[in-house]
Amino acid sequence: MAQKKKEGALTAAEKRIVKGLLAQNWRNQDIQARVNEGRNGTVNGARISAVKTDTQQEAATPGEVEYWLKWKKAIDPQTGLNRYDHEHLIRAREATILAVQVFNSAGLKFKTEVFCMLANVAWTYLIHEHYTRQAVNIVKPDGKTMALSELCSRNDFPTSEGIKQNLRALKILRDEVEHKLLGKADIKWIGIFQACCLNFNKTICELFGEHLSLAAELSFALHFAKMNLEQASKLNQYELPGHIDAIDANVREGMTPDQINSIEFQFRVIYTLDAASKSHAHFQFVNPESQAGKEIHNVLAKKVAADELFPHKPSVVVSLVAAQAGVPFTSNDHIKAWKLFKVRPKNGAGQPGNTDKRYCIYHPAHKDYTYSDEWVARLLEETNDTDRLAAVRATKL
């Protein structure tokens, strides 16, 4: 259907429909209510009356009116998607939901294989919709649409490099499904699968709007599959078949350590034991040595963020780097560095605790930040390279 030209005004196509509904003895208020369904800008009754009194206005045919009524009923009130107009996005969302449901199903063993196939389909539909809206021809001379791997090679592919690396890994795993059994490796690539889910939700929201988020449908993500600590430790001790390790090496081939550690390539999580009142805590942690603690599920790793891990105040960081780098390093350089590498939020941020926990931690009690030895080491690496140091100093304060 044609889209409205401006908020609150009927399009030419809608005027024809209104005239057609009037010819079928629809009441003005009923027409107004139906027209406004799924519309961003609503029309008032005067718009309907104006069409009614316009003797020159052409009416839609009964067939056109019938189709329009079906089209209106096909709008999802939650997402605004219409099965006649948004097949790519509807199928992309459903394929992702189905992939996660299959993977999290306790009764199914065909997890890795099905997830890779469905995730590839979901991303293909999503990116096809993006390029279609950009008026990019995605149909090849043989009549087939471009594959996801072909689209990923485009310079204007609408995601970060980390997400592209994740999709490349999924393609490798999907291609291996035809030739090898991968079931024993479900847990080995769970970080890649989890990142795929988060990347998909992030991308569909960025490209088409927050109202298409899957957060409500997929509120429990892949890494919450239930197992106790003893089970998890035993699984990590299993020796996987050689062909699984070979595939894993292929997945990571040519990638740098930073790319492999990117959260967009594979998701990792650390649970911290933070003090909080029970009324505000989303998760309650207990002593792992207690009887209850031994049966806790859904914990992959635990680490207490203590002052010993982040002992350096900003002035100390500057002094250490300046003393060891052999080049001047000032407080301004330090500020530019943590801004460039997104180590901590800017002053006055609404969530000051959103730091990169490898390098920095926020102290609510005295409202400041301290830094780790790893951050000092990172800064020394940057200062030892002329180009990288120049990039730090070029960052705007």
Helices and strands as residue ranges (DSSP letters): H 12-23, H 28-36, H 45-53, H 62-73, H 87-104, H 111-133, H 148-152, H 161-177, G 183-185, H 190-208, G 210-212, G 222-224, H 229-237, H 242-252, H 257-261, H 291-294, G 307-309, H 314-325, H 331-340, E 360-363, E 368-371, H 373-383, H 386-393
